[in-house]
Amino acid sequence: MAAAESLTAAALRHFLLRKGGRKDMKIGRNAPCPCGSGKKYKKCCLPKKVTAQEDLDYRRLSEAYNRLFDDTVEYAERVFGEKTLQMALLEYLLWPDEDERELDAGLIERQMPLFWPWFVFNWEYVYDPMMEEVELDVSSGRTPAELYAEKQGSKLGSLERKLIEAVNRKPFSFYEVVEVESGKQILLQDILAGGRIMVQERSGSRHLKPSDIVFGRAVSLDGVGMIMGLATYAIPPGHKPAIIELRRRIKAEEPVISDQVLNDWDFEIRELYLAIDHALFTRPRIYNSDGDPFEFHKLVYDIDSAEEAFEKLVSLCVTMEARELREQAERDAHGRIRRAEITWDRKGHKAGAGLTSTTLGRIFIDEGRLTAEVNSAQRAEALREKIEAGLGSRARFRVDEIRSLEKMMQDREQSGQAARSSAEHEALMQEPEVRRQVAQIIRQHWEDWVDMELPALGGKTPREAVRDEDGVEAVEALLADVERHGQNDPYMKQMNRDGVRLVRELLGMPKPAPEDR
């Protein structure tokens, strides 16, 4: 629990997100404008007045919420103490083991904007003698916000009391961005429970775009849409099928998904969110064909004789005859090896019968120096044994240079190789024949894609999935994700759009109509 023990409310409060809202107007939209212009209110001063009033309401509600939130957190710090806060954080993280990946600092920092609103308005204090040394003098089964309101009594302002009533025990959910008015507001669709809410969001609305998914809590107070607890990043639409599958599971037990149902499924909802967070922020590990983690090893030896090294190690290549390798090598006037390359391989491939061999590494002989390159620690150890068994004291090990995939990619960026590759790609795509061939390959991919069994669709093909509404929604999300790829490459961007259009035609899916504002 060492990672959690360093977390205190005071040290982490600056991660909190503070959101506001707006308030409905009193003058009817079709009433004469009070300015005396003779026009209807909605055609004259309403837009300007709404904007000004929304800004005023946003500040008023935001300030009230921030005051309430700070006061409640300070109250909770005093009443519960650091140990209880630590236990609440572990409960929010679904009780990870001490050595599990969930306790990494990056994840904890990302979760602070969600943990504190969850703690204040959703977490319940329940005395457990197995977890707590001392029973606290507060009511069991109450949220910190409820306990704070009870303590304040009549001293709690009416607006703060209404805020608590609106937010307290309100569940978290996944929301899809439907519309965005940059710098002002976002129309959100609750993916699990259904229903839409327009929320005032000054910052997020500048970065979010339609089809993005956010995890958090949206509430309405007197017709004012507010976000009170929000993840600091958008979830790409490609993760929506997993959310739809969770919705399917919930509806199998509860046809109508209410706030109470979402609270009952709080564990599973947070479990999915944390799994998505892990997928987004954990670099996937790459493995070679033997299932070993990818790690580049370069073994370096001093050798007495290039000819002897070749003779002793040439049998490591099973896909070429020794005679062929000798003919390809550089030899001296007497026909003895000076420089040569030997591929270390084996027959067959674990990926399937279609591949006849597996390359395990490469050996380079250059007069008095031998180097060998492999892509895992396991293969490096195996090849060292073979080299040293074959050459004995006539090969003296010098160094094993190890580079991770991340380091290799970093070196590639710093050397300018990535930029050169990008420029070469752009120049290549200027050729009409190249574009035509690439377009044919991509078209064939999408024609095949509609009949591929996809893990994201639960093993169904897109053609099978679109037979029901949930499947159509899931495929739509995957297509929205595809359209975002290649945004920096105009040719790939257009080809992806053409591919999505083709899939819609093949599956009989109409292009989504733009939402009415």
DRENLUMMAR-435837 format. One record per atom (N, C-alpha, C): x, y, z. Coordinates in steps of 0.2 Angstrom, whole numbers, plus 5000, padded with zeros to 4 digits. Example, Ala and Ser with C-alpha at 12.3 -4.5 7.8 and 13.67 -1.06 7.14 Angstrom:
506649725039;506249785039;506649845039;506449895035;506849955036;506450005039;
! end
This chain:
500449945000;500050005000;500450065000;501150054999;501550114999;501350174995;501150154989;500950204984;500450244986;499950214989;499350254992;499450294998;499950275002;500050305008;500350375007;500650395002;500850465000;500350504998;499750484997;499250524994;498850555000;498850625000;498450665004;497950715001;497450725004;496950775001;497250834999;497650865004;497950935002;498450934997;498850884996;499350874990;499050864984;498450834983;498150824977;497550864974;497350904979;496750944977;496750984971;497351004969;497451044963;497351014956;497250944957;497050904951;496250914949;495850934954;495150934953;494950974947;494450954944;494150994939;493551034942;493451094940;492951134942;492451154937;491851144937;491451154931;490851194933;490551224929;489951274930;489351254926;488851304925;488251284921;487951344919;487251344917;486851394915;486151394918;485751444916;485151444919;484651464914;484051434914;483551454909;483251524910;483051554904;482751624904;481951624906;481751684908;481051684910;480551714904;480851754900;480451784895;480351734889;479751724887;479551674882;479951694875;480151634872;480551644865;480151684860;479451674860;479051704855;478751774857;478851794863;478551854866;478951914862;478551974862;478852034859;479552044863;480052074859;480652084863;480552144867;480752144873;480652204878;481052264876;481552264871;481852324868;481452364864;480852344862;480452384858;480552384851;480952334848;481052334841;480452304837;479952274841;479452244837;479552174835;480152154835;480352084833;480152034839;480151974837;480051924843;480751924847;480651904853;481251904858;481751854855;481551794852;482051744850;482451774844;482151824840;482451844834;482851914835;482851934841;483152004843;483651994848;483452004855;483952014860;484051944864;483651894862;483751834866;484451804865;484751804859;485451774859;485951804863;485951874863;486451914867;486251904874;485651904876;485451904883;485651834886;485451784882;485651714884;486351704885;486751734881;487451724881;487751754888;487451824889;487651854895;487451824901;486751794901;486551764907;486851694908;487051664903;487351594904;488051604907;488351664905;489051674908;488951694915;488451734917;488351744924;488151684928;487651644925;487451584929;488051534930;488451534924;489051484925;489551504930;489651574931;490051594936;489751584943;489151594944;488751594950;488751514953;488551474948;488551404950;489251374951;489751394947;490351364948;490751384954;490651454956;490851474962;490551444968;489851434968;489551394973;489751324974;489851294968;490051224968;490851214971;491251264969;491951264971;491951274979;491551324981;491551334989;491351274992;490751244990;490451184993;490951124993;491351114987;491751064986;492351064991;492651124991;493251134996;493051125003;492551155005;492351155012;492151075014;491851035009;491750965011;492350925011;492850945006;493450905007;493850915013;493850985015;494251005021;493850965027;493250965027;492850935033;493050855033;493050825027;493150755026;493850745029;494350785027;495050775029;495050775037;494750815040;494750825047;494350765051;493850745048;493450695051;493650625050;493850605044;494050535042;494850525043;495250575042;495950565042;496250535036;496950535036;497250515030;497150435029;497150395034;497150325032;496450305029;495950335031;495250325028;495250345021;495550405020;495550435013;495950385008;496550355011;496950305007;496450245006;496050225011;495650165009;495150175004;494850245004;494350264999;494650264992;495250284992;495650284985;495750214983;495950164987;495950094985;495350064983;494750084987;494150064985;493950084978;494050154976;493950184970;494350144964;494950124966;495350084961;495150014961;494649994964;494449924965;494949874968;495249904973;495649864978;496249824974;496649864971;497249834967;497749804972;498049754971;498649724975;499149774975;499549774980;500149824981;500649824975;500749764972;501249764967;500949764960;500249784959;499949784953;500049844949;499949844943;500049904938;499649964940;499049944944;498550004945;498850054949;499350044953;499550094958;500150134955;500250134949;500750174946;500550254947;501050294947;500950364949;500550404943;500650384937;500250414932;499550404932;499350334934;498650324934;498350364940;498650364946;498350394951;498250474950;498750504947;498650574945;498050584940;498050534935;497450544930;496750534934;496750494939;496150484942;495950534947;496350584949;496150634954;495550674953;495450694946;494850734945;494250694945;494250624945;493650584946;493650564953;494150544956;494150514963;493850564968;494050624968;493750674973;493050684973;492750694967;492050704966;491650634968;491950584966;491650514968;491650504976;492250524979;492350524986;491850564990;491750624988;491350674991;490550654991;490350634985;489650624983;489450554983;489850504982;489650434981;489950384986;490550404989;490850354994;490450355000;490350295003;489950295010;490450275015;490450305021;490850275026;490450225030;490750165030;490550105034;491050075038;490950075044;491450055049;491549975048;492249965047;492449895046;492949885051;492849845057;493349835062;494049795059;493949765053;494549735050;494949785046;494649845045;495049885041;495249955045;494849965050;494950025054;495050015061;495550045064;495750035071;495250065075;495050125073;494550165078;493950175074;493350165077;492750185074;492650265075;492450295069;492350365069;491650385071;491650445074;491050465077;490550505072;490450465066;489950485061;489450435059;488950455056;488450405054;488650355049;488550295049;488750245044;488350245038;488550235032;488150235026;487950295024;488350355025;488250415023;488850445019;488650485014;489250515010;489550575013;490150595012;490450655015;489950715014;489650715008;489250775007;488650775012;488350715013;487750715017;487950725024;488550705026;488750715033;488950795034;489250825029;489350895029;488750935030;488250915026;487650955026;487250945033;487350885036;487050875042;487350925048;488050925047;488450965052;488251035051;488251065045;488051135044;487351155046;486951105045;486251125047;485951185043;485651235047;485351295044;485951345041;486551335043;487051375041;487251365033;487051305031;487151285024;486751325019;486951365014;486551405010;486151365006;485551395003;485051354999;485351334993;485751374990;486051354983;486551294984;486951294990;487351234991;486951174993;486451184996;486051124998;485751094991;485451134987;485251114980;485751074976;486351104977;486951074973;487051004976;487050994982;487150924985;486550884983;485950904983;485350864981;485450844974;485750884970;485750874963;486350824961;486850824965;487450784963;487550724968;487250724974;487450674979;487150604976;487550554976;487450484974;487250484966;487350534962;487250534955;487850494952;487650444948;488150394946;488650424940;489150394939;489650404934;489450364928;489550394922;489350354916;489850374910;489750334905;490150354898;489650394894;489950454892;489550494888;489850504881;489450504876;489750514869;489550594867;490050624864;490050694862;489550694856;489050734856;488550734850;488750794846;488750854850;488850924847;489350954851;489751004848;490151044852;490151114850;490051164854;490051234853;490651264856;491251264853;491851284855;491851334860;492151324866;492151374871;491551394875;491051354874;490351364877;490051304880;489851254876;489451204878;489551134874;489351084877;489351014874;488750974874;488450944869;487850904870;488150834870;487950804876;488150734878;487650684877;487750624875;487350564875;487550514880;487150494885;487350444890;487350374886;487850344885;487950284881;487550224885;487650224892;487350174895;486550184897;486350244899;485750254902;485250284896;485550314891;485150344886;485050414888;484750454884;484650524886;485150574885;485050634884;485550684882;485450744887;486050774887;486150834892;486550884889;486350944888;486851004886;487151034892;487851024892;488251054898;488651114896;488751154901;489151214899;489851194901;490351194896;491051174897;491451224893;491851264897;492251314893;492851284890;493251244894;493851214892;493751154888;493451104890;493351044886;493051054879;492651104879;492351114872;492751134867;493351154869;493851184864;494251124861;494251064865;494651004863;494250944860;493650944863;493250884861;492950894854;492750834851;492450834845;491950774844;491450784840;490950734840;491250664839;490950614842;491150544843;491650534848;491950584851;492350574857;491850544863;492250504867;491850484873;492250504879;491850524884;492050554890;491750514896;492150504901;491850474907;491850524913;491250524916;491150574921;490450574924;490250634926;489550634929;489250704926;488750704923;488350764921;487750764924;487550824927;486950834931;486550894928;485950904930;485550964928;485250994934;485351054935;485151094941;484751154939;484051144940;483551204938;483651214930;483751154926;483851164919;484551184917;484951184921;485651204920;486151134919;486451124914;486851064913;487551084916;487751034920;488451044923;488850974923;489450984922;489850924923;490250934930;490150874934;490450874941;490850814942;491450814939;491850754939;491950734932;492550734929;492650714922;493350694921;493450644918;494150614916;494450674912;495150674912;495450734909;495650714902;495350664899;495550644892;494950614889;494950624882;494350594878;494550514877;494050474877;494150404875;493950404867;494450374863;494250364856;493650324855;493250334849;492650294848;492750224847;493350204846;493550134845;493350084851;493350124857;493150084863;492450084865;492050114860;491350114862;490950044862;491249994857;490849934857;490949894864;491449904868;491549874874;491049904879;490849974878;490350004883;489649974881;489549964874;488949944872;488849874874;489349834875;489249764877;489049764885;489349814889;489149814896;488449834896;488249884892;487549904892;487049844890;487349804886;486949744884;486849694890;487349694894;487349644900;486949674905;486949744906;486549774911;485749764909;485649784903;484949774901;484649704901;485049654901;484849584901;484549574908;484749614913;484449604920;484049664922;484149724919;483749784920;483549814914;482949804911;482749834904;482849914904;482649944910;482650014910;483250034915;483750074912;484350084916;484250154919;484150154925;484050214929;484650234933;484650284937;485250304941;485350254946;484850224949;484950174954;485250114951;485050094945;485350034941;486150054940;486350114938;487050124937;487450124943;487150144949;487450134955;487550064957;487050024955;487149954957;487649924953;487749944947;488349924942;488949964943;489050004948;489550044949;490250014948;490349954951;490949914951;491149904943;490649874940;490749854933;490949914928;490549964930;490650024925;491350054927;491550054933;492250084934;492750034932;492649964933;493149914930;493249924923;492749934919;492849944912;493250014910;493050064914;493350134913;494150124915;494350084920;495050084922;495350034917;495049984914;495349944909;495449984903;495050034901;495150074895;495650124896;495750154902;496250194904;496950154904;496950094906;497550054906;497750044898;497250024894;497450014887;497650084884;497450134886;497650204882;498250224885;498450214891;499050244893;499650194895;499550124893;500050084894;500350054887;500950074886;501250054879;501249974879;500849954873;500849874872;501549844872;501549784875;502249754874;502249714868;502749714865;502849674858;503249614859;503049554856;503349494857;503549464851;504149424851;504349394845;503949324844;504049294839;503649234837;503749174842;504249184847;504249134852;503849154858;503549214858;503249234864;503649274869;504249294867;504749324871;504649404870;504749434876;504649514875;505249534870;505049584866;505549614861;506049654865;506649634863;507249674866;507849664862;508149714859;508649714854;509349694857;509649644856;510349624858;510849624853;511349654854;511949654849;512549624853;512749554852;513249524855;513949534851;514449554854;515049574851;515649524854;516049494849;516549454851;517149474847;517749464850;518349454846;518549384845;518749374838;518849304836;519549294833;519849234833;520449224831;520449214823;519949184820;519949164813;519249174811;519149214805;518449224802;518249164799;518749124796;518649064792;518349014797;518749004803;518548954808;517848974811;517649034812;517049054814;516449034809;516649044803;516149034798;515948954798;516548914798;516448844798;516048814804;516148844810;515848824816;515148844816;514948894813;514348924814;513848924808;514048904803;513648904797;513048854797;513148804801;512648754802;511948784805;512048844808;511448874812;510948904806;511148904800;510748924795;510448854792;509848844792;509548784789;509148794782;509148864780;508748874774;509248884768;509848884769;510348894764;510948844765;511248824760;511748774760;512448814762;512848784765;513548814767;513848844761;513848804755;514148824749;513848894746;513148904747;512848964745;513149024749;513149014756;513349064760;514049084759;514549034757;515249044756;515249084750;514849064745;514949104738;514749174739;514249194744;514049264745;514549304749;514949264753;515449294757;516049334754;516349374757;516949404754;517549364757;517949344752;518549304753;519249334751;519749304754;520449324752;520649294746;521249304744;521549274738;521649194738;521649174744;521649094745;520949064746;520449104746;519749084746;519549074753;519949104758;519649094765;519249154767;518749144771;518249194773;518549254776;518449314774;518549374778;517949404781;517449414777;516849444779;516249394777;515749384781;515149344779;514549354784;514049344782;513349344785;513049284786;512849254792;512449194793;511849214796;511249184793;510649194796;510549134801;510349144807;510149094812;509449084811;509249024809;508549014808;508348944809;507648924809;507448854810;506848844805;506748784803;506148774799;505548774803;504948804799;504348804802;504248874805;503648894806;503448954810;502848944814;502848974820;502348964825;501648994823;501749044818;501149084816;500749044811;500948994808;500548954804;500948914798;500648864795;500948824790;501248854784;500948914783;501048954777;501748984777;502048994783;502749014783;503248954784;503748954780;504148894780;504748894785;504948954787;505548964792;505449024797;505849024802;505849074807;506549104807;506649164806;507249194807;507349214815;507949184818;508049194825;508549244826;508949264821;509549314822;509949314816;510449364817;510949364811;511649374814;512149334811;512849334813;513249374808;513649424810;514049454805;514849444807;515149414802;515949404803;516249454799;516749494803;517149544799;517849534802;518249494798;518949474800;518949454808;519249494812;519349474819;518749494824;518249514821;517649534825;517049494823;516649474827;516049444826;515449474830;514949494827;514349524830;513749484828;513249474833;512649444832;512049484835;511549484831;510949524833;510349484833;509949484839;509349454840;508849494843;508249474844;507749524846;507449504853;507749464857;507549444864;508149424868;508049434875;508549404879;508649334879;508049294878;508049224878;508449204872;508349234866;508749214860;509549234861;509649294864;510349314865;510649254870;510349234875;510649184879;510849114875;510349094871;510349034867;510949044862;510949104859;511549104854;512249114857;512249144862;512949144866;513149074867;512749034870;512948964871;513148934865;512848944859;513048904853;513748934850;513849004851;514449034849;515049004853;514949004859;515448984864;515548914864;515048874863;515148804862;515548784856;515448824850;515748804844;516448834844;516648894847;517248924846;517648924852;517348914858;517748904864;518148964865;518848954867;519249014869;519449054863;519249034857;519449064851;518949124849;518449134854;517949184853;517949214860;518149284861;518149314867;517549364868;517049354872;516449394873;516649464875;516449514872;516549584874;515949624877;515449624874;514849664876;514249634873;513649644877;513049634875;512649704875;512549734869;512249794869;511549784869;511149814873;510449804874;510049864873;509549864868;509149924867;508449904867;507949944870;507249924870;506949954864;506349934862;506049954857;505950034857;505750054863;505650124864;506250164863;506850134865;507450174864;507650174856;507550124853;507650114846;507250164842;506550174844;506150224841;506350294842;506650304849;506850374851;507450394846;507950344846;508550354842;508350374834;507850334832;507550344825;507350414824;506950444829;506650514829;507250564829;507750554834;508250594835;508750604829;508850544825;509250544820;508950574813;508350594814;507950614808;507750564803;507850504805;507650454800;506850454799;506450464805;505750464804;505550524799;505850584800;505650634796;505850624788;506450594787;506550574780;506050524778;505850474782;505450424779;504750454778;504550504782;503950534780;503950574774;504550614773;504650644766;504650604760;504950544761;504950494756;504250464754;503850454760;503250434759;502750484755;502850544757;502450594754;502650604746;503250604745;503550604738;503250544734;503250484737;503050424734;502250434732;501850464737;501150464736;500950514731;501450554728;501350604723;501250564716;501450504716;501450464710;500750434709;500350454703;499750434702;499650354702;500150324700;500150244699;500150214706;500650244711;500650224718;500050234721;499750294720;499050304724;498550254721;498550244715;498050194712;498150124716;498750104716;498850034719;498750034726;498950084730;498750084737;498050094738;497650124734;496950134734;496650064733;496850024728;496649954727;496749914733;497349914736;497449874742;496949894748;496849954749;496449974754;495749954753;495549964747;494849944745;494749874746;495249834744;495149754745;495149744753;495549784757;495549774764;494849784767;494449834765;493849854767;493249804765;493349774759;492949724756;492949664760;493549644763;493749584767;493449604774;493549664776;493449684783;492749664785;492249674781;491549674783;491349594785;491849554783;491749484784;492249454789;492649494792;493149474797;492849464804;493049414808;492749414815;493249454819;492949504822;493249554826;493149554833;493749554837;493649544845;493249604847;493249664844;492949724847;492149714846;491949664842;491249654841;491049584844;491449564849;491349494852;491449434847;491849444843;491949384838;491549384832;491049434832;490649434826;490949474820;490749464814;490949504808;490449564808;490749624805;490349674805;489649664801;489649614796;489049604793;488549564798;488749524802;488349494807;488149544812;488549584814;488449634820;487849684818;487849704812;487349754810;486649734810;486549664812;485849634812;485449664817;485749694822;485349724828;485649794829;485249834833;485349904834;486049914838;486149874843;486749874846;487349864842;487349814837;487849804833;487949864828;487449894825;487549944821;487850004825;487650014831;488050074835;488750054836;488949994837;489649974838;490049984832;489749954826;490149964820;490150044818;489650084819;489750154818;490350184822;490450154828;490950184832;491650164829;491650104827;492350084824;492450124817;491950134814;492050174807;492250244809;491950274814;492150344817;492850344819;493150284822;493850284824;494250284818;494050244813;494450234807;494550304803;494050344803;494050404800;494550454803;494750444809;495150484812;495950464811;496050414808;496750384807;496950424800;497650434801;497950464795;497750544794;497650574799;497450644799;497950694796;498550674797;499150714795;499350694788;499050644785;499250624778;498550634774;498550684769;497950694766;497750634761;498150594759;498050544754;497650484759;498050464764;497750414768;497050434772;497050504773;496450524776;495850514771;495950534765;495450524760;495250454758;495850414758;495750334757;495350304763;495450324769;495050304775;494350324774;494250384772;493550404771;493150364766;493550354760;493250314755;493150244757;493550214761;493450144764;492850144769;492750194773;492150194777;491550204773;491550244767;490950244763;490850184760;491350144758;491250074755;490950024760;491150034766;490849984771;490150004772;489950064772;489250084773;488850054767;489050054761;488750034755;488649954756;489249924758;489149844758;488749824763;488649864769;488249844774;487549874774;487449914769;486749944769;486649994775;487150024777;487150074783;487150144780;486550184781;486550254779;487050294782;487350344779;487750394782;487350434788;487650434794;487350474799;487150544797;486550564799;486350634797;486550674802;486750734801;487050784806;486450804811;486650804817;486150814822;485850884822;485250894823;484850954823;485150994829;485251054828;485451104834;484851124838;
! end
